[in-house]
Amino acid sequence: MTLVFSVWNVLLNNFVVEKAAFTGQEIGILQSLREVPGFLAFTAIYLLLWFKEQTFALIFLAVMCLGVAITGWFPSTYGLYLTTMVMSIGFHYFETVNQSLTLQWVDKSESAAFMGKVMAWKGAASLLAYGGVWLLMEVFGVSYNIVYMAFGFVGFAIVVVLWLYFPMFRQVHEQHRKVVLRKRYWLYYSLTFLSGARRQIFIVFAGFMMVETFGYSVGEISLLFIANYVFNMLFAEKIGAWIGKVGERKALTVEYIGLIAVFTGYAFVENSHIAAGLYVLDHLFFAMAIAIKTYFQKIADPEDIAATSGVSFTINHIAAVFIPVLLGVVWLHSVTLVFLVGSLLALSSLVMARMVPHAPSKGNEVLSFGKSVTSEQT
């Protein structure tokens, strides 16, 4: 997933500006359309009536690869909207099941470190993708279309290999095959919603600022992304282990304080090098979002995980459907205001994070402020 999606992601801003003359408004619409399948991720639970989760994951991973492979053939506004939707359906349905299976298969005591290790491997895949893009386009002058097809079809071939040779894992807990919403998960839902809203500003507008405001080329964007994933390779596993040690409350607090500072920096930055530094720092803080998943794993009934993963993806994408479009219009008038909205969302997340108990569990989902909080819990 990471190898193929990273190519789509790193080429997007340059491709839409150079080949389809996108402004902030068009990129906002495209990114909102991209998030519609995420908003509908809860429907995955109904498809799982016919497919095992592991089979389901491979089918939609293949769809994502094909969506990326055909992107270069449609260098127009509506063509890009169409190919983005194909890619996004595969991506979001795969990720919904990916999260579900991870939380089911990995023990609670090891999950934070395991997710950190996975992020490190994702970093390696992204480095391979970005390095390949830089080499093909900057050194050999290969076209966008060839790069999209090469990585898309390589990804599809890998999925076929996984389908033929990878073992099917046993499912320990039979999952609910219906939408599950529980009142006691409300803090998890809130953190997920705010995370999705805030992340859209980073995904859509931070990278777009690099191209439109500071004039970064494909090669420079690739190198910036490479720097991000070098950090992931070096530190993601350590961050996961650190979250497992200090707990979700402290980890999320550190993340959101850092993101408030980063988004405020975006709002007023005028130097391209400082902007690049903020971008790398932003990406590093997002690695701490592992803590939201491990918090849910600790408070959830095992049978709820698949259904709630679909619901959480939908909640994560509620804001994602409309924020890119609305802030795309705001972007035309004030870049600063777009990123100050991000600071406000990070502040709201910080308030929610302080409600996470020191040791979350079933029956202890939210910190009770009516009780005294020890220095250790704080």
C-alpha positions, 0 to 999 in steps of 0.5 A, a space after each residue: 500500500 505505502 509503496 504505491 500510494 506514496 507515488 500518487 501522493 508525491 506526484 499529486 501537487 505538481 501533476 495537477 498544477 502542471 497538467 491541469 492548472 489546478 488552483 486551491 479551489 480545484 485541489 480542495 474539491 479533488 481532496 474532498 472527493 478523495 475522502 468520500 470513500 473514507 466517509 463511507 468506510 462503515 459500508 465495509 462491514 456489509 461487504 464482509 458478509 461475503 468476504 473474509 477480512 483478509 481477502 477483502 483487504 487484498 481485493 481493495 489493495 489491488 483496486 488502489 494499485 489500478 487506480 494509481 496506474 491509470 492516473 497519468 492517462 487522464 490529465 484533466 480536472 474531471 479525469 483526475 477526479 475520476 481516477 482519484 475516486 478509484 484509487 481512494 475506494 481501494 485505499 480506504 477500504 483496505 485501510 479500514 480492514 488493515 486497522 481492524 486486523 492489526 488490532 485483532 492479531 496483535 496483543 495489547 501489550 505489544 501493539 504500540 511498538 508493533 505499529 511503530 515497527 510497521 510505520 518504520 517499514 512504511 517509511 522504507 517503502 516510501 523512501 523507495 517510492 520517492 527515491 524512484 520518482 526522483 531518479 526516474 523524473 529528475 535524472 532520466 526525464 521519464 513522464 508522469 504517465 510512465 511513473 504512475 503505470 510502473 508503480 501501479 502495475 508493480 503494486 498489482 503484481 505484488 498483490 497477486 503474489 500475496 493472494 497466491 502464496 500468503 497464508 490465511 490467518 485464523 480469526 480468534 474473535 468472531 466480528 460483529 457484522 453490523 454497524 456498532 456505535 457505543 456511548 462509552 467510545 465517545 472520547 475515541 470517536 471525538 479524538 478520531 474526528 478531530 484527528 481527521 479534520 486536522 490531518 486534512 489541512 496537513 495533507 491538502 494544504 501544507 504540501 500545496 503551499 510548498 509548490 504554489 507559495 515556495 515553488 518546490 519542484 517534483 524533485 524537491 518535494 520528493 527529497 522533502 518526503 524522503 526526509 520525512 520517511 528517514 525520520 519514520 525509519 529511524 524513530 517510528 519504532 522508538 516512538 511506538 515503544 515510548 507510547 507503550 511505556 508512557 501511555 496514551 495520555 502523555 503521548 497525545 498531549 505531547 503530539 497536540 502541543 507540538 502540532 499547535 506550534 507547527 500549524 501556527 508556524 505554517 500560518 506565518 512562515 515566509 522562508 521556504 527552508 523553515 517551511 520545510 522544517 515545519 513539514 518534517 516536524 509535522 510528519 514526526 508528530 503525526 507518528 504519535 497518532 498510534 496512541 489513538 488506536 492503542 487507546 481504542 484497543 484497550 477499551 474495546 470489546 474484541 468483537 467490536 473491532 472490525 465494525 468500529 474500525 469502519 465507523 471510526 474511518 467514517 468519523 475520521 472522514 466526516 470533516 475530510 469531506 467538506 474541509 478541503 472544499 471550504 478551506 480551498 475557498 478560504 485559501 484564495 483569500 488568506 493562507 494564514 487563516 487556513 493554518 490557524 484553523 489547524 491550530 484551533 483543531 489541535 488545541 481542541 484535540 489537546 483538551 480531549 487528550 487530557 480526558 484519556 485515563 492514565 490506564 484506559 480499559 473497559 469501564 475506564 474509558 474517560 478520566 473522571 475529573 470529579 476524582 483526584 488526579 495523581 501526579 503520575 496520571 497527569 
